């Protein structure tokens, strides 16, 4: 049970990292489009 909790936390952390990375990429693309 504890292993699953740890795995779940790990997955959530990875998703958050991926999300913030894609947000940065999207923001950069928007900046290019605005110029």
CHARMM-style PDB file with segment names, atoms N, HN, CA, C and O in Angstrom:
ATOM      1  N   UNK     1       0.836  -1.200   0.000  1.00  0.00      PROA
ATOM      2  CA  UNK     1       0.000   0.000   0.000  1.00  0.00      PROA
ATOM      3  C   UNK     1       0.875   1.256   0.000  1.00  0.00      PROA
ATOM      4  O   UNK     1       0.628   2.196  -0.755  1.00  0.00      PROA
ATOM      5  N   UNK     2       1.887   1.259   0.845  1.00  0.00      PROA
ATOM      6  HN  UNK     2       2.088   0.495   1.458  1.00  0.00      PROA
ATOM      7  CA  UNK     2       2.774   2.426   0.889  1.00  0.00      PROA
ATOM      8  C   UNK     2       3.509   2.628  -0.429  1.00  0.00      PROA
ATOM      9  O   UNK     2       3.729   3.758  -0.866  1.00  0.00      PROA
ATOM     10  N   UNK     3       3.885   1.511  -1.058  1.00  0.00      PROA
ATOM     11  HN  UNK     3       3.706   0.594  -0.703  1.00  0.00      PROA
ATOM     12  CA  UNK     3       4.566   1.615  -2.354  1.00  0.00      PROA
ATOM     13  C   UNK     3       3.678   2.334  -3.366  1.00  0.00      PROA
ATOM     14  O   UNK     3       4.144   3.171  -4.138  1.00  0.00      PROA
ATOM     15  N   UNK     4       2.401   1.994  -3.347  1.00  0.00      PROA
ATOM     16  HN  UNK     4       2.023   1.314  -2.719  1.00  0.00      PROA
ATOM     17  CA  UNK     4       1.475   2.615  -4.292  1.00  0.00      PROA
ATOM     18  C   UNK     4       1.367   4.116  -4.031  1.00  0.00      PROA
ATOM     19  O   UNK     4       1.357   4.918  -4.965  1.00  0.00      PROA
ATOM     20  N   UNK     5       1.287   4.487  -2.755  1.00  0.00      PROA
ATOM     21  HN  UNK     5       1.295   3.835  -1.996  1.00  0.00      PROA
ATOM     22  CA  UNK     5       1.204   5.906  -2.408  1.00  0.00      PROA
ATOM     23  C   UNK     5       2.418   6.649  -2.945  1.00  0.00      PROA
ATOM     24  O   UNK     5       2.300   7.731  -3.520  1.00  0.00      PROA
ATOM     25  N   UNK     6       3.587   6.050  -2.747  1.00  0.00      PROA
ATOM     26  HN  UNK     6       3.684   5.171  -2.279  1.00  0.00      PROA
ATOM     27  CA  UNK     6       4.818   6.677  -3.212  1.00  0.00      PROA
ATOM     28  C   UNK     6       4.814   6.802  -4.735  1.00  0.00      PROA
ATOM     29  O   UNK     6       5.197   7.832  -5.288  1.00  0.00      PROA
ATOM     30  N   UNK     7       4.374   5.733  -5.400  1.00  0.00      PROA
ATOM     31  HN  UNK     7       4.062   4.896  -4.951  1.00  0.00      PROA
ATOM     32  CA  UNK     7       4.317   5.748  -6.860  1.00  0.00      PROA
ATOM     33  C   UNK     7       3.362   6.832  -7.346  1.00  0.00      PROA
ATOM     34  O   UNK     7       3.657   7.562  -8.292  1.00  0.00      PROA
ATOM     35  N   UNK     8       2.218   6.922  -6.683  1.00  0.00      PROA
ATOM     36  HN  UNK     8       1.978   6.329  -5.915  1.00  0.00      PROA
ATOM     37  CA  UNK     8       1.216   7.926  -7.056  1.00  0.00      PROA
ATOM     38  C   UNK     8       1.813   9.323  -6.923  1.00  0.00      PROA
ATOM     39  O   UNK     8       1.628  10.161  -7.806  1.00  0.00      PROA
ATOM     40  N   UNK     9       2.520   9.579  -5.842  1.00  0.00      PROA
ATOM     41  HN  UNK     9       2.671   8.898  -5.125  1.00  0.00      PROA
ATOM     42  CA  UNK     9       3.149  10.882  -5.618  1.00  0.00      PROA
ATOM     43  C   UNK     9       4.172  11.171  -6.712  1.00  0.00      PROA
ATOM     44  O   UNK     9       4.257  12.289  -7.219  1.00  0.00      PROA
ATOM     45  N   UNK    10       4.946  10.148  -7.065  1.00  0.00      PROA
ATOM     46  HN  UNK    10       4.877   9.240  -6.653  1.00  0.00      PROA
ATOM     47  CA  UNK    10       5.967  10.279  -8.102  1.00  0.00      PROA
ATOM     48  C   UNK    10       5.338  10.648  -9.439  1.00  0.00      PROA
ATOM     49  O   UNK    10       5.838  11.512 -10.160  1.00  0.00      PROA
ATOM     50  N   UNK    11       4.232   9.980  -9.758  1.00  0.00      PROA
ATOM     51  HN  UNK    11       3.825   9.278  -9.173  1.00  0.00      PROA
ATOM     52  CA  UNK    11       3.542  10.243 -11.024  1.00  0.00      PROA
ATOM     53  C   UNK    11       2.991  11.667 -11.043  1.00  0.00      PROA
ATOM     54  O   UNK    11       3.131  12.379 -12.038  1.00  0.00      PROA
ATOM     55  N   UNK    12       2.368  12.076  -9.948  1.00  0.00      PROA
ATOM     56  HN  UNK    12       2.254  11.498  -9.140  1.00  0.00      PROA
ATOM     57  CA  UNK    12       1.820  13.432  -9.873  1.00  0.00      PROA
ATOM     58  C   UNK    12       2.937  14.461 -10.055  1.00  0.00      PROA
ATOM     59  O   UNK    12       2.760  15.459 -10.754  1.00  0.00      PROA
ATOM     60  N   UNK    13       4.082  14.215  -9.426  1.00  0.00      PROA
ATOM     61  HN  UNK    13       4.226  13.405  -8.858  1.00  0.00      PROA
ATOM     62  CA  UNK    13       5.214  15.127  -9.539  1.00  0.00      PROA
ATOM     63  C   UNK    13       5.669  15.232 -10.993  1.00  0.00      PROA
ATOM     64  O   UNK    13       5.939  16.328 -11.485  1.00  0.00      PROA
ATOM     65  N   UNK    14       5.753  14.089 -11.678  1.00  0.00      PROA
ATOM     66  HN  UNK    14       5.534  13.199 -11.278  1.00  0.00      PROA
ATOM     67  CA  UNK    14       6.173  14.080 -13.085  1.00  0.00      PROA
ATOM     68  C   UNK    14       5.184  14.848 -13.945  1.00  0.00      PROA
ATOM     69  O   UNK    14       5.578  15.601 -14.836  1.00  0.00      PROA
ATOM     70  N   UNK    15       3.905  14.658 -13.677  1.00  0.00      PROA
ATOM     71  HN  UNK    15       3.585  14.047 -12.953  1.00  0.00      PROA
ATOM     72  CA  UNK    15       2.873  15.360 -14.453  1.00  0.00      PROA
ATOM     73  C   UNK    15       2.992  16.870 -14.252  1.00  0.00      PROA
ATOM     74  O   UNK    15       2.872  17.641 -15.204  1.00  0.00      PROA
ATOM     75  N   UNK    16       3.226  17.285 -13.014  1.00  0.00      PROA
ATOM     76  HN  UNK    16       3.323  16.659 -12.240  1.00  0.00      PROA
ATOM     77  CA  UNK    16       3.371  18.728 -12.747  1.00  0.00      PROA
ATOM     78  C   UNK    16       4.572  19.294 -13.506  1.00  0.00      PROA
ATOM     79  O   UNK    16       4.495  20.381 -14.077  1.00  0.00      PROA
ATOM     80  N   UNK    17       5.686  18.550 -13.508  1.00  0.00      PROA
ATOM     81  HN  UNK    17       5.749  17.666 -13.044  1.00  0.00      PROA
ATOM     82  CA  UNK    17       6.878  19.010 -14.228  1.00  0.00      PROA
ATOM     83  C   UNK    17       6.589  19.127 -15.709  1.00  0.00      PROA
ATOM     84  O   UNK    17       6.931  20.129 -16.336  1.00  0.00      PROA
ATOM     85  N   UNK    18       5.955  18.097 -16.277  1.00  0.00      PROA
ATOM     86  HN  UNK    18       5.676  17.283 -15.767  1.00  0.00      PROA
ATOM     87  CA  UNK    18       5.614  18.123 -17.694  1.00  0.00      PROA
ATOM     88  C   UNK    18       4.701  19.294 -18.003  1.00  0.00      PROA
ATOM     89  O   UNK    18       4.882  19.983 -19.006  1.00  0.00      PROA
ATOM     90  N   UNK    19       3.719  19.518 -17.140  1.00  0.00      PROA
ATOM     91  HN  UNK    19       3.571  18.958 -16.325  1.00  0.00      PROA
ATOM     92  CA  UNK    19       2.758  20.596 -17.363  1.00  0.00      PROA
ATOM     93  C   UNK    19       3.459  21.954 -17.382  1.00  0.00      PROA
ATOM     94  O   UNK    19       3.226  22.757 -18.286  1.00  0.00      PROA
ATOM     95  N   UNK    20       4.316  22.217 -16.392  1.00  0.00      PROA
ATOM     96  HN  UNK    20       4.505  21.565 -15.658  1.00  0.00      PROA
ATOM     97  CA  UNK    20       4.987  23.517 -16.345  1.00  0.00      PROA
ATOM     98  C   UNK    20       5.922  23.685 -17.540  1.00  0.00      PROA
ATOM     99  O   UNK    20       6.101  24.794 -18.045  1.00  0.00      PROA
ATOM    100  N   UNK    21       6.522  22.574 -17.993  1.00  0.00      PROA
ATOM    101  HN  UNK    21       6.377  21.673 -17.583  1.00  0.00      PROA
ATOM    102  CA  UNK    21       7.398  22.650 -19.155  1.00  0.00      PROA
ATOM    103  C   UNK    21       6.601  23.005 -20.407  1.00  0.00      PROA
ATOM    104  O   UNK    21       7.030  23.843 -21.200  1.00  0.00      PROA
ATOM    105  N   UNK    22       5.437  22.366 -20.587  1.00  0.00      PROA
ATOM    106  HN  UNK    22       5.089  21.685 -19.943  1.00  0.00      PROA
ATOM    107  CA  UNK    22       4.628  22.652 -21.778  1.00  0.00      PROA
ATOM    108  C   UNK    22       4.052  24.064 -21.712  1.00  0.00      PROA
ATOM    109  O   UNK    22       3.885  24.716 -22.742  1.00  0.00      PROA
ATOM    110  N   UNK    23       3.749  24.536 -20.505  1.00  0.00      PROA
ATOM    111  HN  UNK    23       3.884  24.006 -19.668  1.00  0.00      PROA
ATOM    112  CA  UNK    23       3.258  25.912 -20.362  1.00  0.00      PROA
ATOM    113  C   UNK    23       4.339  26.891 -20.809  1.00  0.00      PROA
ATOM    114  O   UNK    23       4.042  27.873 -21.490  1.00  0.00      PROA
ATOM    115  N   UNK    24       5.595  26.631 -20.431  1.00  0.00      PROA
ATOM    116  HN  UNK    24       5.836  25.833 -19.878  1.00  0.00      PROA
ATOM    117  CA  UNK    24       6.703  27.497 -20.850  1.00  0.00      PROA
ATOM    118  C   UNK    24       6.821  27.505 -22.359  1.00  0.00      PROA
ATOM    119  O   UNK    24       6.994  28.560 -22.970  1.00  0.00      PROA
ATOM    120  N   UNK    25       6.726  26.319 -22.967  1.00  0.00      PROA
ATOM    121  HN  UNK    25       6.586  25.462 -22.471  1.00  0.00      PROA
ATOM    122  CA  UNK    25       6.841  26.218 -24.431  1.00  0.00      PROA
ATOM    123  C   UNK    25       5.710  26.999 -25.101  1.00  0.00      PROA
ATOM    124  O   UNK    25       5.939  27.735 -26.062  1.00  0.00      PROA
ATOM    125  N   UNK    26       4.494  26.834 -24.589  1.00  0.00      PROA
ATOM    126  HN  UNK    26       4.309  26.236 -23.809  1.00  0.00      PROA
ATOM    127  CA  UNK    26       3.336  27.541 -25.160  1.00  0.00      PROA
ATOM    128  C   UNK    26       3.529  29.051 -25.021  1.00  0.00      PROA
ATOM    129  O   UNK    26       3.243  29.800 -25.955  1.00  0.00      PROA
ATOM    130  N   UNK    27       4.007  29.495 -23.874  1.00  0.00      PROA
ATOM    131  HN  UNK    27       4.239  28.886 -23.116  1.00  0.00      PROA
ATOM    132  CA  UNK    27       4.233  30.930 -23.667  1.00  0.00      PROA
ATOM    133  C   UNK    27       5.280  31.464 -24.636  1.00  0.00      PROA
ATOM    134  O   UNK    27       5.135  32.566 -25.167  1.00  0.00      PROA
ATOM    135  N   UNK    28       6.334  30.686 -24.867  1.00  0.00      PROA
ATOM    136  HN  UNK    28       6.451  29.792 -24.436  1.00  0.00      PROA
ATOM    137  CA  UNK    28       7.363  31.106 -25.819  1.00  0.00      PROA
ATOM    138  C   UNK    28       6.794  31.218 -27.220  1.00  0.00      PROA
ATOM    139  O   UNK    28       7.098  32.168 -27.940  1.00  0.00      PROA
ATOM    140  N   UNK    29       5.969  30.255 -27.614  1.00  0.00      PROA
ATOM    141  HN  UNK    29       5.722  29.483 -27.028  1.00  0.00      PROA
ATOM    142  CA  UNK    29       5.339  30.281 -28.941  1.00  0.00      PROA
ATOM    143  C   UNK    29       4.442  31.503 -29.072  1.00  0.00      PROA
ATOM    144  O   UNK    29       4.421  32.155 -30.116  1.00  0.00      PROA
ATOM    145  N   UNK    30       3.701  31.814 -28.015  1.00  0.00      PROA
ATOM    146  HN  UNK    30       3.717  31.284 -27.166  1.00  0.00      PROA
ATOM    147  CA  UNK    30       2.804  32.973 -28.050  1.00  0.00      PROA
ATOM    148  C   UNK    30       3.605  34.259 -28.191  1.00  0.00      PROA
ATOM    149  O   UNK    30       3.194  35.177 -28.901  1.00  0.00      PROA
ATOM    150  N   UNK    31       4.745  34.327 -27.516  1.00  0.00      PROA
ATOM    151  HN  UNK    31       5.079  33.581 -26.939  1.00  0.00      PROA
ATOM    152  CA  UNK    31       5.592  35.512 -27.600  1.00  0.00      PROA
ATOM    153  C   UNK    31       6.099  35.702 -29.020  1.00  0.00      PROA
ATOM    154  O   UNK    31       6.118  36.817 -29.542  1.00  0.00      PROA
ATOM    155  N   UNK    32       6.515  34.590 -29.645  1.00  0.00      PROA
ATOM    156  HN  UNK    32       6.500  33.684 -29.221  1.00  0.00      PROA
ATOM    157  CA  UNK    32       6.992  34.664 -31.037  1.00  0.00      PROA
ATOM    158  C   UNK    32       5.870  35.160 -31.943  1.00  0.00      PROA
ATOM    159  O   UNK    32       6.094  35.972 -32.842  1.00  0.00      PROA
ATOM    160  N   UNK    33       4.647  34.655 -31.691  1.00  0.00      PROA
ATOM    161  HN  UNK    33       4.465  33.996 -30.961  1.00  0.00      PROA
ATOM    162  CA  UNK    33       3.508  35.040 -32.521  1.00  0.00      PROA
ATOM    163  C   UNK    33       3.149  36.509 -32.364  1.00  0.00      PROA
ATOM    164  O   UNK    33       2.667  37.133 -33.309  1.00  0.00      PROA
ATOM    165  N   UNK    34       3.378  37.065 -31.187  1.00  0.00      PROA
ATOM    166  HN  UNK    34       3.769  36.559 -30.419  1.00  0.00      PROA
ATOM    167  CA  UNK    34       3.017  38.460 -30.933  1.00  0.00      PROA
ATOM    168  C   UNK    34       3.952  39.439 -31.625  1.00  0.00      PROA
ATOM    169  O   UNK    34       3.554  40.554 -31.961  1.00  0.00      PROA
ATOM    170  N   UNK    35       5.193  39.025 -31.836  1.00  0.00      PROA
ATOM    171  HN  UNK    35       5.517  38.119 -31.563  1.00  0.00      PROA
ATOM    172  CA  UNK    35       6.166  39.959 -32.424  1.00  0.00      PROA
ATOM    173  C   UNK    35       5.940  40.181 -33.916  1.00  0.00      PROA
ATOM    174  OT1 UNK    35       6.678  40.939 -34.545  1.00  0.00      PROA
TER     175      UNK     35
END
